[in-house]
Amino acid sequence: MMKNILETLTYPVDGKGMYEITTDTSAWVNKHQLDKGHLNLFIQHTSASLTIMENASPDVLDDIKDFFMKLVPEDSSLYKHGYEGDDDMPAHIKYMLT
């Protein structure tokens, strides 16, 4: 029999950036004693996304952050939308790319 579980997990954040949620997600799966099935994760924010990648080196996250800063500059003169500051539209673009 397949279980259907709906639960909201909250992750405190300290501004923009990438946040590791693997440990918490694994703990949730273990708490519910799940060994197979589907896990759907949904972020309730208009400019946030989920990525799946290896995390063997902390340099990876720094390199990704630096790459996105070059690819999608936080310069309000480049965008029409910017209600929430210089990083508003770039955050939407980064979300779309990931």
LINWOQUI-V246962 format. One line per field, one symbol per residue. ss: DSSP state (h for helix, s for strand, l for the rest). phi: phi as a letter, one per 20 degrees, with the letter a starting at -180 (. if undefined). burial: b if it has 24 or more other C-alpha atoms within 12 Angstrom, else e. A space follows every 10 residues. Layout:
ss: ???
phi: ???
burial: ???
This chain:
ss: llllllllll llllllllll lhhhhhhhhh hlllllllll llllllllll lllllllhhh hhhhhhhhhh hllllhhhll lllllllhhh hhhhhhhl
phi: .eedcdbddd dfcdnfqdce cgffffffff gelecbpdcd dcdebfccbd cdafcfcffg ffffgfffff fcfecffece eagdofeffg ffffgffe
burial: eeeeeeeeee eeeeeeebee eeeeeeeeee eeeeeeeeee eeeeeeebee eeeeeeeeee eeeeeeeeee ebebeeeeee eeeeeebbbb bbebbeee
